[in-house]
């Protein structure tokens, strides 16, 4: 297949490209000076290539970042999705796969940040365009991804750096908040299966996570065992209003449809990555 991947040089995108050697990849990435907001550039890519599928990973990420930069995040994530999906429809692309996020769930079904709102909006955009076209849409709600190439602003990155340098870790809240941590290898394997599947659907949104929640305190304990068993510099501070209390994927459909279960729990994934 010939596939356009936006954000192909990012954390997930760069890992995914390595796992698609039998496909032709056309990349869009800000690191190359190219932007999904540039409609002329995006449409030009489709016009000069017979594209079979799109994997849209490009976004301004980060729940905390989006609080202070809401206009940038909402514009890039919502308008960028619109530009790319409309160009794909115009050029008769068969399948549009896009990154959503566990943050759309919030604590009670209500999003708690502009980033979460942008991802929930992407799901609405996909539902709308699936009704207006013949293109298949698949949204992937990623749950706290970690592994090779992870962004430095994420908690796991900060914790690892602190333990290696024996400097304090700052935890917002009491550490009982929990996340469903998902190894990037499992994320990429799931995307590959979905991309290459001949199963038919119109518009679906799937949870992509391990299916097990780990508290921040438990995460710190696991990292200590791998990196620095005597580490004891944990500073607890006030919780952030935009942080959800817990996330937990429901990956049942992944198994029912594709026979896929994530391979790595958090301890196994961290050990595989760091060793």
C-alpha positions, 0 to 999 in steps of 0.5 A: 500500500501507499500510505501518507503518515502525518507526524511520521518523525514523531514518537509513535510515527517514527516507531511505526514507520520501522514496522511497515517495510512492505509499504510505501510511506509518504511522510508529513512532519513539521520537522521537515517544515511541512504542515497539515494546515497547509491545504495546498501542500497536502492536496499536492501530495495526494494529487502526485501519489495514488494513496491507499490509506492515511495514518494521521498522527500529527498533533500538538500533544500534551494535556498540560501544554494545551491549558496555556496554549489552547488556541494553538492546540485547537487550531492545529488538531481540529483544522489539521484533521479537517484539511487532511481528511477532506483531501483524502476524501477528494482523492478517493482514499480508502482508509483514514486512521487517526490518533485519538486519546484516552483523555477524551474519557475525562473522569466522568465523560467530560474532557478536562483540557483543550487537548482532550476536546480536540481529540473528541472533536476529531472523533465527531469529525470522523463520524460526520465525514464517514456519513458524507463519503465512502472513506473508512475511518478508524480512531485509535484512543491511545493510552499513555504510550511509552518506549523508544523516542518518548517525549521528554515532557511526559512523566515517565521520561522525567522520572527516568531522568531523575532516577538516573541523576538522583534528583527529585521526582515531583508528583502532582497529587498523592500518587494514587492516580493511575494510568493504563500504560501502553508500550509503543511496540504494542501500539504499532503492532495494533496499527499495522493489524488494523491497516492491513485488515480486510475487515469492513467497517464504516466508522469505528473508534478503538481503545489501544491500551494494555487493559490494566491500570498502574498508580504513579506510586507503583510506576515509581516502584517499578522504575526504582527496581530497574534503574535505582533501587535506593532512590528516595527523592519523591516530592508530592505536590498539589494535584493539577485540575486537568489531570484525570484520576484514572485511565483504563482501556477497554481493548475487547474489540481489538481482540474480537476483531483482530485477535490482538492482545498487547504483549507487554505490561508496564514492568515488561515493557519498561524492562524491554525498552531500558535493557 
